[in-house]
Amino acid sequence: MRQKLIGTALLALMIAMVSCARRSSDGPDDTCDPAAPECSEGLVCDLVEDGDPRCVIPVIIQGTVLDLATGLGIEGALVQAVDVNGAALGTSAATDAEGAYTLTVPALRDEEGTPVDGSFTLRVQAALYQEFPTAIRPALPLDATTATSTEDGWVIENPLTTVGLIALLGDTSQLGSIAGDLDSDPDAGILVIAETGAAAYTGFSDSDGHYVIFNVPPGQYTVKGYFAGVQLNSSIATVAAAEAVEGVDLTEIDAPLNTVSGNVQIVNAPGGSLTSVILAVESTFIESAARGTAPPGLRVGDVSGAFTITGVPDGRYVVLAAFENDFLVRDPDENISGTQIIHIQVPDPTTGNAVTITEGFKITEALAVVAPGADGPQEVFTLTPTLEWQDDSSEDGYIIRVFDAFGTELWNDEIAGVSGSATVTHAYAGPPLQVGMFYQFRVWSFREPGGGDRSNISATEDLKGVYFYLGATGGT
């Protein structure tokens, strides 16, 4: 069954809203206090346009979590709604035996209690599956104004509320989990990472401050929490084969937060003039794919020169510029300054102060992806899809690489430059595509002067060129 599970990397801005529990009350005209709500059974406390918060009929997200390859429901998956900063909103849920879930989410209301604003995306985790979303599987925002009035409340249920997960590869019989609670403000939507010297496994705290990190191999881990504006202590967890470890709690500590500053230089880029910078936790960074997991809030947008990211907790990070779809990429020519990937420790280990990146990031125009995946993840119907991108008129050749959803490079090839054509096409010739897997192709153009060193000129964008395969004839 074909699931339209895909979206763009751009998320709508979430306005400030609050949901709540219950109080004895008769209807939408009853005011309530979001800090200590007491709405009657079946009502929630939401903000109202130009008025006090009121007890109103809830906005509910209903959907299903499925195995992307088989179309069968997944029991016990954890589902959250989150805002643009990654903080959990409303209730959290675990799916039933059929993979179904129900979430209550906040929404701005008019005087009649009708939702008039509210945007959120879904986050899903489950044992033996890759979490959703990921860098190449962004989630489309859900809009509260699309909710339909029913006897249960204002219900949002559409193709975006059905989420398909990708099963982990290989032997999963030894995998366990780590769980605990956060004592911090805020405590919802915090990125929690179990780290070893060789790998990192991630989870997020729910609306009650509880977290679970699934799919953890046996071993000893340092568990850390990351969120803009919060410093948390770390804990040690030892996981035996297939063990579910509980009680690994994290507590907010009184320690100064930090800032990271630098600048970008946008050159040869008529298609884009503004970019963004994010901090990805170093232990989650995949070198081959040049991507990692960024904690909520550790991002700055609309950057054209100098930038500063504030509220940075202690840790090691990779600084990524032009990571989102903005017609720009980090200049891939590593023979010149300002193009290397930057790894930093926060705070600065030499001064104990804020981190200042002295070498600017050089940003250039991206090679446009034509297909598949120009406007978002796209289904392909053949094991050897044709990959197409914009020609770079000054190139001597191209390097093409294909990654799966886990960041593993499956195939690469090198082809000569072309002339007389606006685009370049090349057929994939790597290992057979797997049903239910997402893939991404990346292309780098290069110059290779006679007897000189090769230098890359440009590249396709970090989050484009994504496609998935549901079988030769697709789903239904």
C-alpha positions as CSV (number, residue, x, y, z in Angstrom):
1,M,0.0,0.0,0.0
2,R,1.5,3.3,-1.1
3,Q,1.8,5.7,1.8
4,K,2.3,9.4,1.1
5,L,4.7,9.8,4.0
6,I,6.9,12.5,2.6
7,G,7.3,16.2,2.8
8,T,9.6,19.1,2.6
9,A,12.2,20.3,5.0
10,L,10.3,23.6,5.5
11,L,8.0,23.6,8.5
12,A,5.3,26.2,9.4
13,L,6.0,28.4,12.4
14,M,4.2,27.2,15.5
15,I,2.4,30.0,17.4
16,A,2.4,29.9,21.2
17,M,-0.4,27.6,22.4
18,V,-1.2,25.6,25.4
19,S,-3.2,22.4,25.9
20,C,-4.4,21.1,29.2
21,A,-6.4,18.6,31.2
22,R,-9.9,19.1,32.5
23,R,-12.1,21.3,34.7
24,S,-15.8,21.2,35.6
25,S,-17.3,23.5,32.9
26,D,-20.2,23.6,30.5
27,G,-18.7,24.7,27.2
28,P,-16.6,26.9,25.0
29,D,-17.6,30.1,26.8
30,D,-15.9,29.0,30.0
31,T,-12.5,30.6,30.6
32,C,-9.7,28.5,32.0
33,D,-6.1,28.9,33.3
34,P,-3.5,27.2,31.2
35,A,-1.2,27.0,34.1
36,A,-3.8,25.1,36.2
37,P,-6.6,24.0,33.9
38,E,-9.7,22.2,35.2
39,C,-11.9,21.6,32.1
40,S,-14.7,19.2,32.2
41,E,-14.6,15.7,30.7
42,G,-14.0,15.9,26.9
43,L,-12.8,19.5,26.8
44,V,-9.3,21.1,26.7
45,C,-8.0,24.6,27.5
46,D,-6.9,26.4,24.3
47,L,-6.1,30.0,23.5
48,V,-8.8,32.1,21.8
49,E,-8.4,34.9,19.4
50,D,-8.4,38.3,21.2
51,G,-9.7,36.7,24.4
52,D,-8.9,34.5,27.4
53,P,-8.2,30.8,27.1
54,R,-11.3,28.8,27.2
55,C,-12.5,25.2,27.6
56,V,-13.2,23.9,24.1
57,I,-13.7,20.6,22.2
58,P,-10.2,19.2,21.5
59,V,-8.3,19.0,18.2
60,I,-7.3,15.4,17.7
61,I,-4.8,13.8,15.3
62,Q,-5.8,10.2,14.4
63,G,-3.6,8.0,12.3
64,T,-1.7,4.7,11.9
65,V,2.0,3.7,12.1
66,L,2.9,1.0,9.5
67,D,5.8,-1.1,8.4
68,L,6.7,0.6,5.2
69,A,7.6,-2.6,3.4
70,T,4.7,-4.8,4.5
71,G,1.9,-2.2,5.1
72,L,1.1,-3.9,8.5
73,G,0.5,-1.9,11.7
74,I,3.2,-1.5,14.3
75,E,2.2,-2.0,17.9
76,G,3.9,0.0,20.6
77,A,5.3,2.8,18.5
78,L,5.6,6.1,20.3
79,V,4.0,9.1,18.6
80,Q,4.4,12.8,19.4
81,A,3.3,16.1,17.9
82,V,6.1,18.7,18.0
83,D,6.4,22.4,17.2
84,V,9.0,24.0,14.9
85,N,11.6,23.9,17.7
86,G,11.1,20.2,18.3
87,A,9.3,20.6,21.6
88,A,6.5,18.1,22.3
89,L,2.9,19.4,22.2
90,G,-0.3,18.1,23.7
91,T,-0.5,14.4,24.5
92,S,1.8,11.6,23.5
93,A,0.6,8.1,22.4
94,A,1.6,4.5,21.9
95,T,0.0,2.7,19.0
96,D,-2.4,-0.2,19.5
97,A,-2.2,-3.7,18.0
98,E,-3.3,-2.3,14.6
99,G,-0.8,0.5,14.7
100,A,-3.5,3.1,15.4
101,Y,-2.9,6.2,17.6
102,T,-4.8,9.3,18.8
103,L,-3.2,12.6,20.0
104,T,-4.7,15.7,21.4
105,V,-2.9,18.9,20.2
106,P,-3.3,22.6,20.9
107,A,-4.8,25.1,18.4
108,L,-5.8,28.7,18.4
109,R,-9.6,29.1,18.4
110,D,-12.2,31.7,17.3
111,E,-15.1,32.8,19.5
112,E,-17.0,29.7,18.4
113,G,-14.2,27.3,19.3
114,T,-13.3,26.6,15.7
115,P,-9.5,26.0,15.1
116,V,-8.1,29.0,13.2
117,D,-4.4,28.4,13.5
118,G,-1.9,25.7,14.6
119,S,0.9,23.8,12.9
120,F,2.8,20.7,14.1
121,T,4.6,17.7,12.7
122,L,4.8,14.1,13.9
123,R,7.7,12.2,15.4
124,V,7.6,8.4,15.7
125,Q,9.9,5.9,17.4
126,A,9.6,2.1,17.6
127,A,11.6,-0.9,18.6
128,L,13.4,-2.5,15.6
129,Y,12.6,0.5,13.3
130,Q,14.4,3.6,12.2
131,E,12.9,6.7,13.8
132,F,10.9,9.2,11.8
133,P,11.6,11.9,10.7
134,T,15.3,11.8,9.6
135,A,17.4,14.2,7.6
136,I,16.2,12.7,4.3
137,R,12.7,12.0,5.5
138,P,11.3,15.3,6.7
139,A,7.8,15.5,8.0
140,L,5.1,17.7,6.4
141,P,3.3,20.1,8.8
142,L,-0.2,19.3,9.8
143,D,-2.6,22.3,9.9
144,A,-5.2,22.6,12.6
145,T,-7.5,24.5,10.3
146,T,-8.0,21.4,8.2
147,A,-9.6,19.5,11.2
148,T,-13.2,18.1,10.6
149,S,-15.8,18.5,13.3
150,T,-17.0,15.1,14.6
151,E,-18.7,13.8,17.8
152,D,-15.2,13.0,19.2
153,G,-13.8,16.5,18.5
154,W,-12.0,18.3,15.7
155,V,-10.2,15.5,13.9
156,I,-7.2,15.7,11.7
157,E,-6.8,12.4,9.7
158,N,-5.2,12.4,6.3
159,P,-2.3,10.7,4.4
160,L,0.2,12.7,6.5
161,T,-1.1,11.1,9.7
162,T,-0.2,7.6,8.4
163,V,3.5,7.1,9.0
164,G,5.5,4.2,7.5
165,L,8.7,3.2,9.3
166,I,11.7,1.4,7.9
167,A,12.7,-1.8,9.6
168,L,16.3,-2.0,10.8
169,L,18.7,-4.2,8.8
170,G,20.5,-7.3,10.0
171,D,20.2,-9.3,13.3
172,T,18.1,-7.3,15.8
173,S,17.6,-10.0,18.4
174,Q,20.2,-8.5,20.8
175,L,18.9,-4.9,20.8
176,G,17.6,-3.4,24.0
177,S,16.5,0.0,25.2
178,I,17.2,2.8,27.7
179,A,14.5,4.8,29.3
180,G,14.2,7.5,32.0
181,D,12.7,10.8,33.0
182,L,13.9,14.4,32.7
183,D,13.8,16.9,35.6
184,S,14.2,20.2,33.7
185,D,12.4,23.2,32.4
186,P,11.4,22.5,29.7
187,D,11.4,18.7,29.9
188,A,9.5,17.9,26.6
189,G,11.1,17.4,23.2
190,I,14.6,17.1,24.5
191,L,17.1,15.1,22.3
192,V,18.5,12.3,24.4
193,I,21.5,10.4,23.1
194,A,23.2,7.2,24.3
195,E,26.8,7.4,23.2
196,T,29.7,5.1,23.0
197,G,33.1,5.7,21.3
198,A,31.8,4.1,18.1
199,A,28.1,4.9,17.8
200,A,25.2,6.9,19.1
201,Y,21.5,6.1,19.6
202,T,18.8,8.8,19.9
203,G,15.4,9.4,21.4
204,F,13.3,12.4,22.4
205,S,11.4,13.1,25.6
206,D,7.6,13.2,25.4
207,S,5.2,15.7,26.8
208,D,5.6,14.3,30.3
209,G,9.4,14.4,30.2
210,H,9.8,10.7,29.7
211,Y,12.1,9.3,27.1
212,V,12.9,5.9,25.5
213,I,15.9,5.2,23.3
214,F,15.1,2.1,21.3
215,N,17.4,-0.3,19.4
216,V,20.5,-0.1,21.6
217,P,23.0,-3.0,21.3
218,P,24.6,-4.5,24.4
219,G,27.2,-2.3,26.0
220,Q,27.9,0.7,28.3
221,Y,26.6,4.1,27.3
222,T,26.9,7.7,28.4
223,V,23.4,9.2,28.2
224,K,23.2,13.0,27.5
225,G,20.4,15.4,26.8
226,Y,20.5,18.3,24.4
227,F,18.1,21.3,24.0
228,A,18.7,25.0,23.4
229,G,18.7,26.8,26.8
230,V,19.1,23.7,29.0
231,Q,22.1,22.1,30.7
232,L,21.6,18.5,31.8
233,N,23.8,16.2,33.7
234,S,24.8,12.9,32.1
235,S,24.2,9.3,33.3
236,I,25.8,5.9,32.6
237,A,23.7,3.0,31.5
238,T,24.8,-0.6,30.9
239,V,22.6,-2.6,28.6
240,A,22.7,-6.4,28.4
241,A,21.4,-8.3,25.3
242,A,17.7,-7.5,24.7
243,E,17.5,-5.7,28.0
244,A,15.1,-2.8,28.7
245,V,17.0,-0.5,31.1
246,E,14.8,1.8,33.1
247,G,15.4,4.7,35.5
248,V,18.2,6.5,33.6
249,D,17.1,9.9,34.6
250,L,18.7,13.3,33.6
251,T,18.5,16.4,35.8
252,E,19.0,20.1,34.9
253,I,22.1,21.6,36.3
254,D,23.1,25.2,37.1
255,A,25.8,25.8,34.6
256,P,26.3,28.6,32.1
257,L,25.1,28.1,28.5
258,N,27.2,29.1,25.6
259,T,27.2,30.8,22.2
260,V,28.7,29.8,18.9
261,S,29.5,32.5,16.4
262,G,30.9,32.7,12.9
263,N,30.2,34.0,9.4
264,V,29.3,32.7,6.0
265,Q,30.3,34.0,2.6
266,I,27.8,33.4,-0.2
267,V,29.5,33.6,-3.6
268,N,28.5,32.6,-7.2
269,A,24.9,32.0,-6.1
270,P,22.4,34.0,-8.0
271,G,19.7,31.6,-7.0
272,G,19.9,32.1,-3.2
273,S,20.9,34.9,-0.9
274,L,20.0,33.6,2.6
275,T,21.0,30.3,4.3
276,S,20.9,28.6,7.7
277,V,23.4,27.2,10.2
278,I,22.8,24.3,12.5
279,L,24.8,22.5,15.2
280,A,24.6,18.7,14.9
281,V,25.8,16.6,17.9
282,E,29.1,15.1,16.8
283,S,28.4,11.6,17.9
284,T,25.4,11.4,15.5
285,F,27.3,12.8,12.5
286,I,27.6,10.5,9.5
287,E,30.8,11.4,7.7
288,S,30.1,9.9,4.4
289,A,26.7,11.6,4.1
290,A,27.7,14.8,5.9
291,R,24.6,14.9,8.1
292,G,23.8,14.5,11.8
293,T,21.1,15.2,14.4
294,A,20.6,18.8,15.6
295,P,19.0,19.4,19.0
296,P,15.9,21.5,19.1
297,G,16.7,25.2,18.9
298,L,20.3,25.0,17.8
299,R,19.7,26.6,14.5
300,V,19.8,30.1,13.1
301,G,18.1,31.1,9.8
302,D,18.2,34.0,7.3
303,V,22.0,34.1,7.4
304,S,23.9,36.1,4.8
305,G,27.0,36.9,6.8
306,A,27.6,36.9,10.6
307,F,25.6,34.4,12.7
308,T,25.3,33.5,16.4
309,I,23.6,30.5,18.0
310,T,22.7,31.1,21.6
311,G,21.8,28.8,24.5
312,V,24.1,26.0,23.4
313,P,24.6,23.3,26.1
314,D,28.1,21.8,26.6
315,G,29.1,19.2,24.1
316,R,30.9,18.4,20.9
317,Y,29.1,19.6,17.6
318,V,29.5,19.7,13.9
319,V,28.7,23.0,12.4
320,L,26.7,22.6,9.2
321,A,25.9,25.6,6.9
322,A,23.4,25.6,4.0
323,F,22.1,22.2,5.1
324,E,18.5,22.9,4.3
325,N,16.9,23.4,0.8
326,D,17.8,27.0,0.0
327,F,19.4,26.6,-3.5
328,L,22.8,26.8,-1.8
329,V,25.5,24.3,-0.6
330,R,28.7,24.5,1.3
331,D,31.4,25.0,-1.3
332,P,32.7,21.5,-1.9
333,D,36.2,22.5,-3.0
334,E,38.3,21.3,0.0
335,N,41.5,22.6,-1.7
336,I,40.6,26.2,-0.5
337,S,40.0,27.6,2.9
338,G,36.5,27.9,4.4
339,T,35.1,24.7,2.9
340,Q,36.1,22.0,5.5
341,I,33.5,20.6,7.8
342,I,34.0,22.3,11.2
343,H,34.0,20.2,14.5
344,I,33.8,22.2,17.7
345,Q,33.8,21.6,21.5
346,V,31.5,23.8,23.6
347,P,32.7,25.7,25.6
348,D,36.0,26.5,24.0
349,P,38.5,24.2,25.7
350,T,41.3,26.7,25.6
351,T,39.4,29.7,27.0
352,G,36.3,28.1,28.7
353,N,34.3,30.7,26.9
354,A,32.0,31.1,23.9
355,V,33.1,29.5,20.6
356,T,34.1,31.8,17.7
357,I,34.7,30.1,14.4
358,T,37.3,32.4,12.8
359,E,37.3,30.8,9.3
360,G,34.2,31.7,7.4
361,F,32.0,29.2,5.6
362,K,32.1,29.5,1.8
363,I,28.6,28.9,0.3
364,T,27.9,28.5,-3.4
365,E,25.0,27.8,-5.7
366,A,23.8,24.2,-5.7
367,L,23.4,21.9,-8.7
368,A,19.7,21.6,-9.2
369,V,18.1,18.1,-8.9
370,V,15.7,17.3,-11.7
371,A,14.5,13.8,-10.8
372,P,13.8,11.9,-8.6
373,G,13.3,14.1,-5.6
374,A,13.4,17.6,-6.9
375,D,10.5,18.8,-4.7
376,G,10.5,16.2,-2.0
377,P,10.9,12.4,-1.7
378,Q,9.5,10.7,-4.8
379,E,8.5,7.1,-5.5
380,V,10.4,5.2,-8.2
381,F,9.1,2.1,-10.0
382,T,12.3,0.5,-11.2
383,L,15.4,-1.1,-9.7
384,T,17.6,1.0,-11.9
385,P,16.1,4.6,-11.8
386,T,17.5,7.3,-14.0
387,L,19.0,10.1,-12.0
388,E,19.0,13.6,-13.5
389,W,20.5,16.9,-12.5
390,Q,21.4,20.3,-13.9
391,D,24.5,20.5,-16.0
392,D,27.4,22.5,-14.6
393,S,28.7,24.1,-17.8
394,S,32.3,24.5,-16.6
395,E,32.9,20.9,-15.3
396,D,35.3,18.2,-16.4
397,G,33.2,15.5,-14.8
398,Y,30.9,14.3,-12.0
399,I,31.0,12.0,-9.1
400,I,27.6,10.5,-8.1
401,R,26.9,8.7,-4.8
402,V,23.8,6.9,-3.6
403,F,23.0,6.5,0.2
404,D,20.3,4.5,1.9
405,A,18.1,5.9,4.8
406,F,20.7,4.8,7.3
407,G,23.5,6.9,5.7
408,T,25.3,3.9,4.2
409,E,26.9,4.6,0.8
410,L,25.6,1.9,-1.5
411,W,27.1,2.9,-4.9
412,N,29.2,5.5,-6.5
413,D,30.3,6.3,-10.1
414,E,32.3,8.8,-12.0
415,I,31.2,10.2,-15.4
416,A,32.7,12.6,-17.9
417,G,31.4,16.1,-18.3
418,V,28.7,16.7,-20.9
419,S,28.1,19.5,-23.4
420,G,25.1,20.7,-25.4
421,S,22.6,19.6,-22.8
422,A,20.9,21.5,-20.0
423,T,20.8,18.4,-17.8
424,V,22.8,15.2,-17.1
425,T,21.2,11.7,-16.8
426,H,22.8,8.6,-15.4
427,A,21.2,5.2,-14.5
428,Y,21.7,3.8,-11.1
429,A,23.7,0.5,-11.2
430,G,24.2,-0.4,-7.6
431,P,22.7,-3.1,-5.3
432,P,19.0,-3.8,-5.9
433,L,16.7,-1.4,-4.2
434,Q,14.8,-2.7,-1.2
435,V,11.0,-2.4,-0.9
436,G,10.2,0.2,1.7
437,M,13.6,1.8,1.8
438,F,14.4,5.5,1.2
439,Y,17.5,6.5,-0.8
440,Q,19.3,9.7,-1.8
441,F,21.6,10.5,-4.7
442,R,24.2,13.3,-4.4
443,V,26.3,14.7,-7.2
444,W,29.5,16.7,-7.2
445,S,30.9,18.4,-10.3
446,F,34.7,18.8,-10.6
447,R,37.4,20.4,-12.6
448,E,40.6,18.5,-13.3
449,P,43.2,20.6,-15.1
450,G,45.9,18.8,-17.0
451,G,48.5,17.6,-14.5
452,G,46.8,19.5,-11.7
453,D,44.8,18.6,-8.7
454,R,41.1,17.9,-9.0
455,S,38.8,20.5,-7.4
456,N,35.1,20.2,-6.8
457,I,33.0,23.0,-8.1
458,S,29.4,22.5,-6.8
459,A,27.1,19.8,-5.5
460,T,23.4,18.9,-5.2
461,E,21.7,20.0,-2.0
462,D,21.9,18.0,1.2
463,L,18.2,17.2,1.4
464,K,17.2,16.8,-2.2
465,G,17.4,13.8,-4.6
466,V,15.5,11.6,-2.1
467,Y,13.4,8.7,-3.5
468,F,11.8,5.5,-2.2
469,Y,10.8,2.1,-3.7
470,L,7.6,0.2,-2.9
471,G,7.9,-2.4,-5.7
472,A,7.9,-2.3,-9.4
473,T,4.2,-1.5,-9.7
474,G,4.1,0.7,-6.6
475,G,1.5,0.7,-3.9
476,T,-2.3,1.2,-3.9
